[in-house]
Amino acid sequence: MYDDKAKARTMKYMQCKRESLRLNLPLGTKDLWKDYAADYGMSVTELITKLIEKDMREHNWSGGIGFKLK
């Protein structure tokens, strides 16, 4: 069961370990990307991450000291 304590733990984790990125897209784009990602068994976040990291690898971009691609 998802109670208040579990919610608080999740929120603390999200604040400490995750970053958020907001995109402004034309209407319908989100649903289109969501459907495309679902066809490949991914979330939109996973799809975007994989595509950007693939492009970074193809261009040998390291991002500077300490940045490691998965």
N, C-alpha and C positions, 0 to 999 in steps of 0.2 A: 504494500500500500504506500502511496506517495503522500507522506504527511508533511507537516510544517518543518520538522527537523531535516528531513530528506531534501526538501526544497531549499532550505538555508545552506546545506552542504553543497548542493548543486550550484547555487548562486555564487558561493565563495570560490568554488573550483573555477567557474566560468570567469570570474573577475581576476583570478590569480594566474590561470594557465591558458586562457584562450583570448583571442582578439576577435573583434567584430568588424565587418566591412559592409557598408551599405551602398547599394547601387541604385541609381535612378535609370530606369529602363522604359522604353516605349511599352504601352499597354499590350499585353499578350505575350511579351518576351519571356517572362518568368514561367508561365504555363508551358510555353514551347520548350524551354530549357529543361523544365521538370519532366516533361514527357520524354524528351530525348535521353536524359539521364536514366530514367526508369527503364527504358528499353535496354540499357546496358547494366542494369542492376545497381545503379549508383544514385546518390543524392546529388542535388545541384552543387552543393559545396564540394563534394568529392570530384565531380566532373570538372569544375572550374580549377580546382587545385591541381588535378592531374594534367590538364591541358597547359596550364601556366608552367608547371614544373617540367613538362616535356619540352616546351619551347625554350626554357632556360637551359636545359641540358643540351639541346640542339645548337644553341648559340654559345655554349661553353661559358655561361655566365655564372660566376661563383657568389656574387653578392657581397664580396668582401670577406674580411676575417671572421671566421666562426660560423658562417652560414653553410649549412649542409643540406643538399637535396636528399629527399628520401629515395 
